[in-house]
Amino acid sequence: MGLLDGGMKKIIGDALPFLFYDFTIIRSTTTAPTNPWENPTVTEAQYPCKAIITQFKYHEIDGEKIKAEDHKIVFLADSVSISPAVDDQVQRVGDTRRYLIVSPVRKDPAGATFTAQVR
C-alpha cells in the first residue's frame, strides 16, 4: 500500500487524534408525504467524527464566497464513516451551536483530511 493509497490517512489518523475534538456530522433527509395534505418527514442521521475548527485567514475572505463569519472545519478522514457534503450540519460534542457546510468539501491528496467551509 502506497502513501497516497490510504497509507498516509492511517499514519495521520494514528499520530494526531489528540489534536482533534469530537464532532458530529448531521445529515438531514426529507421524505415526501404519502398524503398530499401532510407535511414531509425530516429525519436526521448523526455520524461521529474527529475535527478541528478554525477561522479563515484575512486574505482568504472576499465578502462573497467566504464571509468574515465563516469558519473552516478540518475533519480527520480516518474518523468519518461518510464523506461530509454541502448542507450537512456539524456540531461539536457538548456544544449547542450547529455549523452548516456551505461549499463543496475538499479532500487532501493523501486522503487524510476533509476541509469544509461552514457558517
N, C-alpha and C positions, 0 to 999 in steps of 0.2 A: 504494500500500500504506500503510495507516494504522499508527500505532504499535502498536495492540493487535492488528493482523492479522499480527504476526510482525516488524514493523519494530523494535520495542524489543528483541526477542530477539536480533536481529542486532547492534544497536548495543551492547548489553551484552556479547554474546559477543565482539565485536571489541575492546571497550575494556578488559575486565577479565580476560583469560585468565591474566595473570601472577599474579593473586591466588589462583587455583585450582590444586590439586595434581592429579596423575594418579591416578585411581582406576579400579577395575574393578568393574562390576556383574556378579554371578554368578547366573545363573538356572538352577535345577535342574528337570529334568523326569523324571518316573518313568514307565517303560513297563512295563505288565503283562507277565508272562511268558506264553509260548505254552503252556508245560507247567506245570500246577498245582504241581509239586514243585520248581520252580525259583524263585529269588528275582527280584523285579522289578529292572529295569535302571535305574539313575540316571545321567543324563548332565548335564554342566554346560556351559552356553554362557557365554562371557565377552564383555563389551561394555565397551570402554574409554570413559572419560569424564573430565571435569574436575569437581572438587568441593572443598568445604571442610568441615571437621568442627569442631563447637563443642559446648559444653555448654548445657543449658537454664538459664534464669535461675531463681533460688531461688523466686520467686513462681509459676513455672510448674509446679514439681514438687509433685505431690499424693500421691505414695507408692503410687498405684494405677495410673492410666493412664500417668503419667510418673514414673518412678522416679529416684532420685538418681544411679544409674549409667548412665542413658540419655544418649545423645548426639543431636545434631541434625546432619544432613548436608544441605548445600545443593548441589545439582547445577546446573551451568551447562547450561541446556536446549539450547543450540546445540551442545553436545559429546556428547550422548547419542543413540544410534540407536534406543533403546527407551525406553518410559516406565517408570521404576522402580516396583515393585509390592511389596505385602506378601509376605513370605517370600523375597524376593531377598536375596542377601548382597552386601556391599560391602567391598572391600579396597583399601587404599592400595598403590600400586605400590611394591615393595621392602619391604613390611611383611608379617608373617605373620598378624596379627590380622584376623579377619573380623567384620563387624558384620551383624546380621540386622535387616531392616526389619520393624517390629512394628506399625505403624499405617498407615492409608491415606496415600499420598503426596499432598501438596498442590502445585498448580501456581499460581504467582502470576498475577494478572490480565493482565499483559503477556506471559506465556508465556516469560519469560527464565530462570526458575529452577524447580526442583522442590525441595521440602523434605520430608525424611523423618525419622521418629523411629527410632533404631536402638538395639539392645542388643548 
